[in-house]
Amino acid sequence: MKRLDVGRTPVREAIQRLQYDGFVFVSARRGTFVSTIDINDLTDVYEARARIESWATRLAAERLREFAGWTLVS
């Protein structure tokens, strides 16, 4: 933590958040470990990400057109 110039509290809170979200599990006196990832869950994440990124790109393009005063010609 010294090397990254980060205190213990933010690191502890981040690990607690990761544990709450199911990304890690904490074992007493053993440490913190990354949870196993199910291939179906991973597929769902990538599908959701693709939809969100597509929507965000379209929204950004619309806002850019509005900002620049452009119109879409069909």
HTML snippet that shows the backbone in 3Dmol.js (N, CA, C, O; Angstrom):
<script src="https://3Dmol.org/build/3Dmol-min.js"></script>
<div id="view" style="width:600px;height:400px;position:relative"></div>
<script>
const pdb = `
ATOM      1  N   MET A   1       0.821  -1.176   0.000  1.00  0.00           N
ATOM      2  CA  MET A   1       0.000   0.000   0.000  1.00  0.00           C
ATOM      3  C   MET A   1       0.875   1.252   0.000  1.00  0.00           C
ATOM      4  O   MET A   1       0.487   2.278  -0.559  1.00  0.00           O
ATOM      5  N   LYS A   2       2.045   1.175   0.619  1.00  0.00           N
ATOM      6  CA  LYS A   2       2.932   2.326   0.610  1.00  0.00           C
ATOM      7  C   LYS A   2       3.385   2.649  -0.800  1.00  0.00           C
ATOM      8  O   LYS A   2       3.469   3.815  -1.187  1.00  0.00           O
ATOM      9  N   ARG A   3       3.675   1.606  -1.566  1.00  0.00           N
ATOM     10  CA  ARG A   3       4.164   1.798  -2.925  1.00  0.00           C
ATOM     11  C   ARG A   3       3.134   2.529  -3.774  1.00  0.00           C
ATOM     12  O   ARG A   3       3.492   3.317  -4.650  1.00  0.00           O
ATOM     13  N   LEU A   4       1.866   2.272  -3.519  1.00  0.00           N
ATOM     14  CA  LEU A   4       0.795   2.910  -4.272  1.00  0.00           C
ATOM     15  C   LEU A   4       0.285   4.180  -3.607  1.00  0.00           C
ATOM     16  O   LEU A   4      -0.583   4.866  -4.147  1.00  0.00           O
ATOM     17  N   ASP A   5       0.829   4.490  -2.431  1.00  0.00           N
ATOM     18  CA  ASP A   5       0.424   5.670  -1.660  1.00  0.00           C
ATOM     19  C   ASP A   5      -1.078   5.655  -1.382  1.00  0.00           C
ATOM     20  O   ASP A   5      -1.778   6.643  -1.607  1.00  0.00           O
ATOM     21  N   VAL A   6      -1.559   4.503  -0.886  1.00  0.00           N
ATOM     22  CA  VAL A   6      -2.972   4.326  -0.568  1.00  0.00           C
ATOM     23  C   VAL A   6      -3.075   3.835   0.867  1.00  0.00           C
ATOM     24  O   VAL A   6      -2.290   2.997   1.310  1.00  0.00           O
ATOM     25  N   GLY A   7      -4.041   4.363   1.577  1.00  0.00           N
ATOM     26  CA  GLY A   7      -4.242   3.954   2.964  1.00  0.00           C
ATOM     27  C   GLY A   7      -4.963   2.616   3.064  1.00  0.00           C
ATOM     28  O   GLY A   7      -5.474   2.090   2.075  1.00  0.00           O
ATOM     29  N   ARG A   8      -4.994   2.081   4.272  1.00  0.00           N
ATOM     30  CA  ARG A   8      -5.656   0.791   4.499  1.00  0.00           C
ATOM     31  C   ARG A   8      -7.168   0.856   4.348  1.00  0.00           C
ATOM     32  O   ARG A   8      -7.787  -0.080   3.842  1.00  0.00           O
ATOM     33  N   THR A   9      -7.756   1.950   4.782  1.00  0.00           N
ATOM     34  CA  THR A   9      -9.213   2.058   4.758  1.00  0.00           C
ATOM     35  C   THR A   9      -9.789   1.949   3.350  1.00  0.00           C
ATOM     36  O   THR A   9     -10.722   1.172   3.148  1.00  0.00           O
ATOM     37  N   PRO A  10      -9.277   2.693   2.361  1.00  0.00           N
ATOM     38  CA  PRO A  10      -9.848   2.536   1.008  1.00  0.00           C
ATOM     39  C   PRO A  10      -9.655   1.131   0.445  1.00  0.00           C
ATOM     40  O   PRO A  10     -10.523   0.629  -0.270  1.00  0.00           O
ATOM     41  N   VAL A  11      -8.538   0.499   0.755  1.00  0.00           N
ATOM     42  CA  VAL A  11      -8.292  -0.861   0.276  1.00  0.00           C
ATOM     43  C   VAL A  11      -9.265  -1.824   0.932  1.00  0.00           C
ATOM     44  O   VAL A  11      -9.844  -2.678   0.260  1.00  0.00           O
ATOM     45  N   ARG A  12      -9.447  -1.695   2.229  1.00  0.00           N
ATOM     46  CA  ARG A  12     -10.392  -2.558   2.957  1.00  0.00           C
ATOM     47  C   ARG A  12     -11.806  -2.371   2.422  1.00  0.00           C
ATOM     48  O   ARG A  12     -12.525  -3.351   2.231  1.00  0.00           O
ATOM     49  N   GLU A  13     -12.217  -1.127   2.178  1.00  0.00           N
ATOM     50  CA  GLU A  13     -13.554  -0.864   1.649  1.00  0.00           C
ATOM     51  C   GLU A  13     -13.716  -1.438   0.242  1.00  0.00           C
ATOM     52  O   GLU A  13     -14.777  -1.963  -0.098  1.00  0.00           O
ATOM     53  N   ALA A  14     -12.674  -1.340  -0.570  1.00  0.00           N
ATOM     54  CA  ALA A  14     -12.735  -1.897  -1.925  1.00  0.00           C
ATOM     55  C   ALA A  14     -12.874  -3.414  -1.880  1.00  0.00           C
ATOM     56  O   ALA A  14     -13.651  -3.991  -2.641  1.00  0.00           O
ATOM     57  N   ILE A  15     -12.130  -4.055  -0.997  1.00  0.00           N
ATOM     58  CA  ILE A  15     -12.224  -5.513  -0.867  1.00  0.00           C
ATOM     59  C   ILE A  15     -13.598  -5.917  -0.354  1.00  0.00           C
ATOM     60  O   ILE A  15     -14.164  -6.910  -0.813  1.00  0.00           O
ATOM     61  N   GLN A  16     -14.140  -5.158   0.591  1.00  0.00           N
ATOM     62  CA  GLN A  16     -15.489  -5.448   1.085  1.00  0.00           C
ATOM     63  C   GLN A  16     -16.520  -5.306  -0.026  1.00  0.00           C
ATOM     64  O   GLN A  16     -17.459  -6.098  -0.105  1.00  0.00           O
ATOM     65  N   ARG A  17     -16.354  -4.307  -0.881  1.00  0.00           N
ATOM     66  CA  ARG A  17     -17.282  -4.119  -2.008  1.00  0.00           C
ATOM     67  C   ARG A  17     -17.164  -5.278  -2.993  1.00  0.00           C
ATOM     68  O   ARG A  17     -18.170  -5.791  -3.482  1.00  0.00           O
ATOM     69  N   LEU A  18     -15.927  -5.687  -3.281  1.00  0.00           N
ATOM     70  CA  LEU A  18     -15.723  -6.830  -4.179  1.00  0.00           C
ATOM     71  C   LEU A  18     -16.334  -8.097  -3.599  1.00  0.00           C
ATOM     72  O   LEU A  18     -16.900  -8.911  -4.329  1.00  0.00           O
ATOM     73  N   GLN A  19     -16.220  -8.264  -2.279  1.00  0.00           N
ATOM     74  CA  GLN A  19     -16.818  -9.426  -1.622  1.00  0.00           C
ATOM     75  C   GLN A  19     -18.339  -9.340  -1.696  1.00  0.00           C
ATOM     76  O   GLN A  19     -18.997 -10.342  -1.976  1.00  0.00           O
ATOM     77  N   TYR A  20     -18.896  -8.184  -1.453  1.00  0.00           N
ATOM     78  CA  TYR A  20     -20.348  -7.994  -1.521  1.00  0.00           C
ATOM     79  C   TYR A  20     -20.873  -8.303  -2.918  1.00  0.00           C
ATOM     80  O   TYR A  20     -21.939  -8.898  -3.069  1.00  0.00           O
ATOM     81  N   ASP A  21     -20.122  -7.897  -3.936  1.00  0.00           N
ATOM     82  CA  ASP A  21     -20.521  -8.129  -5.328  1.00  0.00           C
ATOM     83  C   ASP A  21     -20.215  -9.542  -5.803  1.00  0.00           C
ATOM     84  O   ASP A  21     -20.591  -9.919  -6.913  1.00  0.00           O
ATOM     85  N   GLY A  22     -19.533 -10.329  -4.966  1.00  0.00           N
ATOM     86  CA  GLY A  22     -19.277 -11.726  -5.295  1.00  0.00           C
ATOM     87  C   GLY A  22     -18.029 -11.977  -6.131  1.00  0.00           C
ATOM     88  O   GLY A  22     -17.846 -13.077  -6.652  1.00  0.00           O
ATOM     89  N   PHE A  23     -17.170 -10.971  -6.266  1.00  0.00           N
ATOM     90  CA  PHE A  23     -15.964 -11.138  -7.073  1.00  0.00           C
ATOM     91  C   PHE A  23     -14.809 -11.777  -6.302  1.00  0.00           C
ATOM     92  O   PHE A  23     -13.916 -12.372  -6.904  1.00  0.00           O
ATOM     93  N   VAL A  24     -14.822 -11.658  -4.990  1.00  0.00           N
ATOM     94  CA  VAL A  24     -13.792 -12.276  -4.155  1.00  0.00           C
ATOM     95  C   VAL A  24     -14.465 -12.911  -2.948  1.00  0.00           C
ATOM     96  O   VAL A  24     -15.602 -12.586  -2.606  1.00  0.00           O
ATOM     97  N   PHE A  25     -13.736 -13.827  -2.310  1.00  0.00           N
ATOM     98  CA  PHE A  25     -14.205 -14.346  -1.029  1.00  0.00           C
ATOM     99  C   PHE A  25     -13.055 -14.272  -0.051  1.00  0.00           C
ATOM    100  O   PHE A  25     -11.897 -14.493  -0.404  1.00  0.00           O
ATOM    101  N   VAL A  26     -13.397 -13.956   1.185  1.00  0.00           N
ATOM    102  CA  VAL A  26     -12.404 -13.760   2.236  1.00  0.00           C
ATOM    103  C   VAL A  26     -12.451 -14.962   3.162  1.00  0.00           C
ATOM    104  O   VAL A  26     -13.508 -15.337   3.668  1.00  0.00           O
ATOM    105  N   SER A  27     -11.288 -15.557   3.374  1.00  0.00           N
ATOM    106  CA  SER A  27     -11.163 -16.698   4.268  1.00  0.00           C
ATOM    107  C   SER A  27     -10.319 -16.263   5.471  1.00  0.00           C
ATOM    108  O   SER A  27      -9.190 -15.797   5.314  1.00  0.00           O
ATOM    109  N   ALA A  28     -10.876 -16.420   6.655  1.00  0.00           N
ATOM    110  CA  ALA A  28     -10.182 -15.996   7.868  1.00  0.00           C
ATOM    111  C   ALA A  28      -8.809 -16.644   7.982  1.00  0.00           C
ATOM    112  O   ALA A  28      -8.664 -17.853   7.797  1.00  0.00           O
ATOM    113  N   ARG A  29      -7.831 -15.851   8.278  1.00  0.00           N
ATOM    114  CA  ARG A  29      -6.433 -16.274   8.465  1.00  0.00           C
ATOM    115  C   ARG A  29      -5.791 -16.894   7.225  1.00  0.00           C
ATOM    116  O   ARG A  29      -4.672 -17.401   7.300  1.00  0.00           O
ATOM    117  N   ARG A  30      -6.478 -16.860   6.100  1.00  0.00           N
ATOM    118  CA  ARG A  30      -5.903 -17.399   4.865  1.00  0.00           C
ATOM    119  C   ARG A  30      -5.711 -16.315   3.823  1.00  0.00           C
ATOM    120  O   ARG A  30      -4.726 -16.324   3.084  1.00  0.00           O
ATOM    121  N   GLY A  31      -6.658 -15.372   3.760  1.00  0.00           N
ATOM    122  CA  GLY A  31      -6.529 -14.292   2.805  1.00  0.00           C
ATOM    123  C   GLY A  31      -7.776 -14.083   1.979  1.00  0.00           C
ATOM    124  O   GLY A  31      -8.852 -14.594   2.289  1.00  0.00           O
ATOM    125  N   THR A  32      -7.603 -13.321   0.924  1.00  0.00           N
ATOM    126  CA  THR A  32      -8.693 -12.990   0.013  1.00  0.00           C
ATOM    127  C   THR A  32      -8.411 -13.640  -1.328  1.00  0.00           C
ATOM    128  O   THR A  32      -7.291 -13.574  -1.834  1.00  0.00           O
ATOM    129  N   PHE A  33      -9.427 -14.266  -1.902  1.00  0.00           N
ATOM    130  CA  PHE A  33      -9.255 -15.012  -3.144  1.00  0.00           C
ATOM    131  C   PHE A  33     -10.306 -14.594  -4.166  1.00  0.00           C
ATOM    132  O   PHE A  33     -11.428 -14.233  -3.810  1.00  0.00           O
ATOM    133  N   VAL A  34      -9.930 -14.648  -5.423  1.00  0.00           N
ATOM    134  CA  VAL A  34     -10.850 -14.331  -6.503  1.00  0.00           C
ATOM    135  C   VAL A  34     -11.846 -15.482  -6.646  1.00  0.00           C
ATOM    136  O   VAL A  34     -11.464 -16.652  -6.630  1.00  0.00           O
ATOM    137  N   SER A  35     -13.115 -15.139  -6.784  1.00  0.00           N
ATOM    138  CA  SER A  35     -14.159 -16.143  -6.954  1.00  0.00           C
ATOM    139  C   SER A  35     -14.059 -16.781  -8.331  1.00  0.00           C
ATOM    140  O   SER A  35     -13.536 -16.187  -9.275  1.00  0.00           O
ATOM    141  N   THR A  36     -14.566 -17.989  -8.424  1.00  0.00           N
ATOM    142  CA  THR A  36     -14.581 -18.646  -9.726  1.00  0.00           C
ATOM    143  C   THR A  36     -15.650 -17.996 -10.599  1.00  0.00           C
ATOM    144  O   THR A  36     -16.670 -17.517 -10.104  1.00  0.00           O
ATOM    145  N   ILE A  37     -15.399 -17.989 -11.890  1.00  0.00           N
ATOM    146  CA  ILE A  37     -16.318 -17.356 -12.828  1.00  0.00           C
ATOM    147  C   ILE A  37     -16.968 -18.440 -13.677  1.00  0.00           C
ATOM    148  O   ILE A  37     -16.281 -19.230 -14.325  1.00  0.00           O
ATOM    149  N   ASP A  38     -18.270 -18.470 -13.666  1.00  0.00           N
ATOM    150  CA  ASP A  38     -19.027 -19.408 -14.478  1.00  0.00           C
ATOM    151  C   ASP A  38     -19.082 -18.878 -15.907  1.00  0.00           C
ATOM    152  O   ASP A  38     -19.303 -17.684 -16.109  1.00  0.00           O
ATOM    153  N   ILE A  39     -18.886 -19.740 -16.899  1.00  0.00           N
ATOM    154  CA  ILE A  39     -18.864 -19.321 -18.293  1.00  0.00           C
ATOM    155  C   ILE A  39     -20.186 -18.695 -18.712  1.00  0.00           C
ATOM    156  O   ILE A  39     -20.200 -17.787 -19.543  1.00  0.00           O
ATOM    157  N   ASN A  40     -21.298 -19.163 -18.152  1.00  0.00           N
ATOM    158  CA  ASN A  40     -22.602 -18.568 -18.465  1.00  0.00           C
ATOM    159  C   ASN A  40     -22.706 -17.140 -17.939  1.00  0.00           C
ATOM    160  O   ASN A  40     -23.246 -16.261 -18.610  1.00  0.00           O
ATOM    161  N   ASP A  41     -22.188 -16.916 -16.735  1.00  0.00           N
ATOM    162  CA  ASP A  41     -22.176 -15.556 -16.179  1.00  0.00           C
ATOM    163  C   ASP A  41     -21.301 -14.643 -17.030  1.00  0.00           C
ATOM    164  O   ASP A  41     -21.658 -13.494 -17.291  1.00  0.00           O
ATOM    165  N   LEU A  42     -20.170 -15.153 -17.452  1.00  0.00           N
ATOM    166  CA  LEU A  42     -19.264 -14.360 -18.281  1.00  0.00           C
ATOM    167  C   LEU A  42     -19.913 -14.004 -19.611  1.00  0.00           C
ATOM    168  O   LEU A  42     -19.767 -12.880 -20.091  1.00  0.00           O
ATOM    169  N   THR A  43     -20.618 -14.941 -20.201  1.00  0.00           N
ATOM    170  CA  THR A  43     -21.333 -14.680 -21.450  1.00  0.00           C
ATOM    171  C   THR A  43     -22.386 -13.601 -21.246  1.00  0.00           C
ATOM    172  O   THR A  43     -22.523 -12.703 -22.077  1.00  0.00           O
ATOM    173  N   ASP A  44     -23.127 -13.680 -20.153  1.00  0.00           N
ATOM    174  CA  ASP A  44     -24.143 -12.671 -19.849  1.00  0.00           C
ATOM    175  C   ASP A  44     -23.521 -11.291 -19.690  1.00  0.00           C
ATOM    176  O   ASP A  44     -24.072 -10.298 -20.164  1.00  0.00           O
ATOM    177  N   VAL A  45     -22.377 -11.231 -19.024  1.00  0.00           N
ATOM    178  CA  VAL A  45     -21.698  -9.947 -18.819  1.00  0.00           C
ATOM    179  C   VAL A  45     -21.281  -9.348 -20.158  1.00  0.00           C
ATOM    180  O   VAL A  45     -21.493  -8.159 -20.396  1.00  0.00           O
ATOM    181  N   TYR A  46     -20.695 -10.156 -21.028  1.00  0.00           N
ATOM    182  CA  TYR A  46     -20.249  -9.636 -22.316  1.00  0.00           C
ATOM    183  C   TYR A  46     -21.421  -9.221 -23.198  1.00  0.00           C
ATOM    184  O   TYR A  46     -21.313  -8.235 -23.928  1.00  0.00           O
ATOM    185  N   GLU A  47     -22.529  -9.940 -23.153  1.00  0.00           N
ATOM    186  CA  GLU A  47     -23.704  -9.550 -23.923  1.00  0.00           C
ATOM    187  C   GLU A  47     -24.267  -8.224 -23.423  1.00  0.00           C
ATOM    188  O   GLU A  47     -24.625  -7.354 -24.217  1.00  0.00           O
ATOM    189  N   ALA A  48     -24.342  -8.077 -22.114  1.00  0.00           N
ATOM    190  CA  ALA A  48     -24.829  -6.823 -21.542  1.00  0.00           C
ATOM    191  C   ALA A  48     -23.891  -5.676 -21.888  1.00  0.00           C
ATOM    192  O   ALA A  48     -24.337  -4.582 -22.234  1.00  0.00           O
ATOM    193  N   ARG A  49     -22.602  -5.929 -21.794  1.00  0.00           N
ATOM    194  CA  ARG A  49     -21.620  -4.895 -22.112  1.00  0.00           C
ATOM    195  C   ARG A  49     -21.741  -4.457 -23.569  1.00  0.00           C
ATOM    196  O   ARG A  49     -21.674  -3.263 -23.859  1.00  0.00           O
ATOM    197  N   ALA A  50     -21.915  -5.393 -24.479  1.00  0.00           N
ATOM    198  CA  ALA A  50     -22.043  -5.063 -25.898  1.00  0.00           C
ATOM    199  C   ALA A  50     -23.269  -4.182 -26.133  1.00  0.00           C
ATOM    200  O   ALA A  50     -23.203  -3.221 -26.898  1.00  0.00           O
ATOM    201  N   ARG A  51     -24.382  -4.502 -25.481  1.00  0.00           N
ATOM    202  CA  ARG A  51     -25.593  -3.691 -25.639  1.00  0.00           C
ATOM    203  C   ARG A  51     -25.408  -2.297 -25.057  1.00  0.00           C
ATOM    204  O   ARG A  51     -25.812  -1.307 -25.666  1.00  0.00           O
ATOM    205  N   ILE A  52     -24.801  -2.219 -23.887  1.00  0.00           N
ATOM    206  CA  ILE A  52     -24.594  -0.919 -23.240  1.00  0.00           C
ATOM    207  C   ILE A  52     -23.643  -0.055 -24.068  1.00  0.00           C
ATOM    208  O   ILE A  52     -23.893   1.135 -24.258  1.00  0.00           O
ATOM    209  N   GLU A  53     -22.554  -0.649 -24.562  1.00  0.00           N
ATOM    210  CA  GLU A  53     -21.602   0.121 -25.359  1.00  0.00           C
ATOM    211  C   GLU A  53     -22.221   0.591 -26.666  1.00  0.00           C
ATOM    212  O   GLU A  53     -21.949   1.705 -27.114  1.00  0.00           O
ATOM    213  N   SER A  54     -23.047  -0.239 -27.279  1.00  0.00           N
ATOM    214  CA  SER A  54     -23.739   0.151 -28.502  1.00  0.00           C
ATOM    215  C   SER A  54     -24.669   1.326 -28.233  1.00  0.00           C
ATOM    216  O   SER A  54     -24.689   2.298 -28.988  1.00  0.00           O
ATOM    217  N   TRP A  55     -25.431   1.232 -27.163  1.00  0.00           N
ATOM    218  CA  TRP A  55     -26.343   2.312 -26.791  1.00  0.00           C
ATOM    219  C   TRP A  55     -25.570   3.587 -26.476  1.00  0.00           C
ATOM    220  O   TRP A  55     -25.969   4.672 -26.900  1.00  0.00           O
ATOM    221  N   ALA A  56     -24.468   3.472 -25.737  1.00  0.00           N
ATOM    222  CA  ALA A  56     -23.679   4.649 -25.363  1.00  0.00           C
ATOM    223  C   ALA A  56     -23.066   5.315 -26.595  1.00  0.00           C
ATOM    224  O   ALA A  56     -22.998   6.542 -26.664  1.00  0.00           O
ATOM    225  N   THR A  57     -22.623   4.521 -27.561  1.00  0.00           N
ATOM    226  CA  THR A  57     -22.061   5.069 -28.790  1.00  0.00           C
ATOM    227  C   THR A  57     -23.123   5.834 -29.568  1.00  0.00           C
ATOM    228  O   THR A  57     -22.869   6.939 -30.047  1.00  0.00           O
ATOM    229  N   ARG A  58     -24.307   5.252 -29.693  1.00  0.00           N
ATOM    230  CA  ARG A  58     -25.402   5.907 -30.397  1.00  0.00           C
ATOM    231  C   ARG A  58     -25.786   7.211 -29.700  1.00  0.00           C
ATOM    232  O   ARG A  58     -25.999   8.230 -30.357  1.00  0.00           O
ATOM    233  N   LEU A  59     -25.875   7.177 -28.370  1.00  0.00           N
ATOM    234  CA  LEU A  59     -26.223   8.372 -27.601  1.00  0.00           C
ATOM    235  C   LEU A  59     -25.165   9.458 -27.773  1.00  0.00           C
ATOM    236  O   LEU A  59     -25.500  10.630 -27.943  1.00  0.00           O
ATOM    237  N   ALA A  60     -23.894   9.075 -27.730  1.00  0.00           N
ATOM    238  CA  ALA A  60     -22.813  10.044 -27.906  1.00  0.00           C
ATOM    239  C   ALA A  60     -22.871  10.676 -29.294  1.00  0.00           C
ATOM    240  O   ALA A  60     -22.664  11.881 -29.430  1.00  0.00           O
ATOM    241  N   ALA A  61     -23.150   9.880 -30.322  1.00  0.00           N
ATOM    242  CA  ALA A  61     -23.246  10.399 -31.685  1.00  0.00           C
ATOM    243  C   ALA A  61     -24.408  11.382 -31.808  1.00  0.00           C
ATOM    244  O   ALA A  61     -24.276  12.425 -32.448  1.00  0.00           O
ATOM    245  N   GLU A  62     -25.543  11.051 -31.197  1.00  0.00           N
ATOM    246  CA  GLU A  62     -26.695  11.954 -31.231  1.00  0.00           C
ATOM    247  C   GLU A  62     -26.375  13.272 -30.537  1.00  0.00           C
ATOM    248  O   GLU A  62     -26.718  14.344 -31.036  1.00  0.00           O
ATOM    249  N   ARG A  63     -25.726  13.190 -29.399  1.00  0.00           N
ATOM    250  CA  ARG A  63     -25.385  14.413 -28.664  1.00  0.00           C
ATOM    251  C   ARG A  63     -24.345  15.241 -29.416  1.00  0.00           C
ATOM    252  O   ARG A  63     -24.383  16.471 -29.381  1.00  0.00           O
ATOM    253  N   LEU A  64     -23.426  14.573 -30.087  1.00  0.00           N
ATOM    254  CA  LEU A  64     -22.429  15.293 -30.881  1.00  0.00           C
ATOM    255  C   LEU A  64     -23.109  16.021 -32.035  1.00  0.00           C
ATOM    256  O   LEU A  64     -22.786  17.174 -32.322  1.00  0.00           O
ATOM    257  N   ARG A  65     -24.057  15.344 -32.701  1.00  0.00           N
ATOM    258  CA  ARG A  65     -24.791  15.983 -33.786  1.00  0.00           C
ATOM    259  C   ARG A  65     -25.548  17.209 -33.276  1.00  0.00           C
ATOM    260  O   ARG A  65     -25.546  18.257 -33.922  1.00  0.00           O
ATOM    261  N   GLU A  66     -26.193  17.076 -32.120  1.00  0.00           N
ATOM    262  CA  GLU A  66     -26.930  18.197 -31.540  1.00  0.00           C
ATOM    263  C   GLU A  66     -25.986  19.343 -31.192  1.00  0.00           C
ATOM    264  O   GLU A  66     -26.297  20.509 -31.432  1.00  0.00           O
ATOM    265  N   PHE A  67     -24.849  19.007 -30.635  1.00  0.00           N
ATOM    266  CA  PHE A  67     -23.872  20.024 -30.229  1.00  0.00           C
ATOM    267  C   PHE A  67     -23.306  20.734 -31.455  1.00  0.00           C
ATOM    268  O   PHE A  67     -23.144  21.955 -31.446  1.00  0.00           O
ATOM    269  N   ALA A  68     -23.010  19.990 -32.487  1.00  0.00           N
ATOM    270  CA  ALA A  68     -22.403  20.576 -33.677  1.00  0.00           C
ATOM    271  C   ALA A  68     -23.438  21.129 -34.643  1.00  0.00           C
ATOM    272  O   ALA A  68     -23.081  21.793 -35.617  1.00  0.00           O
ATOM    273  N   GLY A  69     -24.713  20.867 -34.390  1.00  0.00           N
ATOM    274  CA  GLY A  69     -25.755  21.345 -35.265  1.00  0.00           C
ATOM    275  C   GLY A  69     -25.917  20.518 -36.525  1.00  0.00           C
ATOM    276  O   GLY A  69     -26.467  20.990 -37.519  1.00  0.00           O
ATOM    277  N   TRP A  70     -25.438  19.284 -36.484  1.00  0.00           N
ATOM    278  CA  TRP A  70     -25.541  18.407 -37.634  1.00  0.00           C
ATOM    279  C   TRP A  70     -26.895  17.737 -37.672  1.00  0.00           C
ATOM    280  O   TRP A  70     -27.562  17.605 -36.645  1.00  0.00           O
ATOM    281  N   THR A  71     -27.299  17.317 -38.845  1.00  0.00           N
ATOM    282  CA  THR A  71     -28.517  16.514 -38.977  1.00  0.00           C
ATOM    283  C   THR A  71     -28.160  15.249 -39.722  1.00  0.00           C
ATOM    284  O   THR A  71     -27.268  15.246 -40.571  1.00  0.00           O
ATOM    285  N   LEU A  72     -28.848  14.189 -39.407  1.00  0.00           N
ATOM    286  CA  LEU A  72     -28.614  12.892 -40.034  1.00  0.00           C
ATOM    287  C   LEU A  72     -29.420  12.824 -41.330  1.00  0.00           C
ATOM    288  O   LEU A  72     -30.635  13.022 -41.322  1.00  0.00           O
ATOM    289  N   VAL A  73     -28.746  12.547 -42.429  1.00  0.00           N
ATOM    290  CA  VAL A  73     -29.409  12.419 -43.720  1.00  0.00           C
ATOM    291  C   VAL A  73     -29.604  10.943 -43.996  1.00  0.00           C
ATOM    292  O   VAL A  73     -28.644  10.173 -44.005  1.00  0.00           O
ATOM    293  N   SER A  74     -30.856  10.546 -44.222  1.00  0.00           N
ATOM    294  CA  SER A  74     -31.146   9.139 -44.471  1.00  0.00           C
ATOM    295  C   SER A  74     -31.055   8.825 -45.939  1.00  0.00           C
ATOM    296  O   SER A  74     -31.268   7.681 -46.340  1.00  0.00           O
TER     297      SER A  74
END
`;
const viewer = $3Dmol.createViewer("view");
viewer.addModel(pdb, "pdb");
viewer.setStyle({}, {cartoon: {color: "spectrum"}});
viewer.zoomTo();
viewer.render();
</script>
